[in-house]
Amino acid sequence: MPFIELQNELNERAALGLLRHRCTLQSPQAPHIMVGGKSYLSFCSNDYLGLANHSQLIAALQQGAQQHGVGAGAAHLVSGHNATHHQLENELASFVGKPAALLFSTGYMANLGVVQALAGKGDTVFADKLNHASLNDAMQLSRATVKRYHHNDMTQLAQLLEQARSGRKLVITDAVFSMDGDLAPLPELLALCEQHDAWLLIDDAHGFGVLGEQGRGSLAHFGIASERVICMATLGKAAGVFGAFVAAEQVVVDTLINNARSYIYTTATPPALASAVLASLQLIANGDELRGHLQRLIAQLRSGLRNLPWSALPSATAIQPLLVGGNQAALNLSAALRERGIWVAAIRPPTVPQGTARLRITLSAAHRAADVTRLTGALHELAQG
Ligand SMILES: *Cc1c(COP(=O)(O)O)cnc(C)c1O
């Protein structure tokens, strides 16, 4: 058995500071978490509104389980599609301003499903180089020709679109880049897609619930409405639950129901999760105070990150990466914070490009100003030490 080979590969990873391992939480997801019997102030969840452990979501999940039981028992196309799933799809569609929506089990599966359903041999997928791994995997699986453009480089994208002469064209991009926190220029992207008759798939995993009026997401943030835009968003981040959806024209959704393999060949998520997301949507829509508080924390953090030996990337969102550079240096900084009771994950290649290892600081509306002060104070101490 080639165990020795596997072990050698793991050892090589470890020597490069690239070995990955998990920390085990002994508490719910919240700004203060328990790990190994110790309490830490955490800045690494995507629970941007602090809803993951919200009493109304817990109640809705319990009530949903009473009403629907636990397991969906079958795929959506067999007998797993519940009235609550259906209601949630309708509400999500209208919330993001689209005619129809389709629930997927996860964002990863949604991206695989959409790209594979809409693009195949002879078609071309155009992708930002900093897109999320799930979009990268999706385009490889689709068998379409793949053209990657430099991050947010509209000039290069225009040239690539110009060169593609036949087949369907699909541009795919994170709306908020998951490891950088910056935004894709959606109005410019849409203009290019219109000019070249391309579809635009936006991955709003980090915009939904946070950006735009009432947290309706990146399309609302930019005031964009177009039939050629397909919007994917996840329900396990700001929404605080689990799952994902794709919102688009009805004919696109019908195409997904018939062609998206990651939709067809998998069990529907428990309907009680849909009950919880319905409760979450109410909190999101009425969450201006949460979003206002989050914005103030972002401003406070950014000013507190000035004058450090590590640079804060230009982000206006709840994702605030602190660029460290080397893998080991990023791990060391993360470990030094942990010794001070603060948990911030170090993100290393291949999740981010070589030489750009970073601390990915994320804020939540559940943080208090004093929490941010504690983090920036610790970083300034470490910079001197
Ligand atoms: C988290 C994330 C996904 C995957 O969503 P899951 O529901 O966690 O599978 C997809 N795209 C982006 C940009 C993400 O950050």
The ligand as a Tripos MOL2 file, in Angstrom:
@<TRIPOS>MOLECULE
LIG
   15    15     1     0     0
SMALL
NO_CHARGES

@<TRIPOS>ATOM
      1 C1        -18.3400   29.9650    0.3400 C.3       1 LIG1
      2 C2        -18.3540   30.2470   -1.1040 C.ar      1 LIG1
      3 C3        -18.9400   29.3560   -2.0140 C.ar      1 LIG1
      4 C4        -19.4290   27.9940   -1.5910 C.3       1 LIG1
      5 O1        -20.6170   28.0700   -0.8850 O.3       1 LIG1
      6 P1        -20.9830   26.8910    0.1100 P.3       1 LIG1
      7 O2        -22.4320   27.0320    0.3450 O.co2     1 LIG1
      8 O3        -20.1530   27.0800    1.3350 O.co2     1 LIG1
      9 O4        -20.6310   25.6080   -0.6020 O.co2     1 LIG1
     10 C5        -19.0100   29.7200   -3.3380 C.ar      1 LIG1
     11 N1        -18.5050   30.9040   -3.7660 N.ar      1 LIG1
     12 C6        -17.9160   31.7740   -2.9290 C.ar      1 LIG1
     13 C7        -17.3810   33.0600   -3.4570 C.3       1 LIG1
     14 C8        -17.8030   31.4550   -1.5730 C.ar      1 LIG1
     15 O5        -17.1800   32.2910   -0.7500 O.3       1 LIG1
@<TRIPOS>BOND
     1     1     2 1
     2     2     3 ar
     3     2    14 ar
     4     3     4 1
     5     3    10 ar
     6     4     5 1
     7     5     6 1
     8     6     7 2
     9     6     8 1
    10     6     9 1
    11    10    11 ar
    12    11    12 ar
    13    12    13 1
    14    12    14 ar
    15    14    15 1
@<TRIPOS>SUBSTRUCTURE
     1 LIG1         1 GROUP 0 **** ****
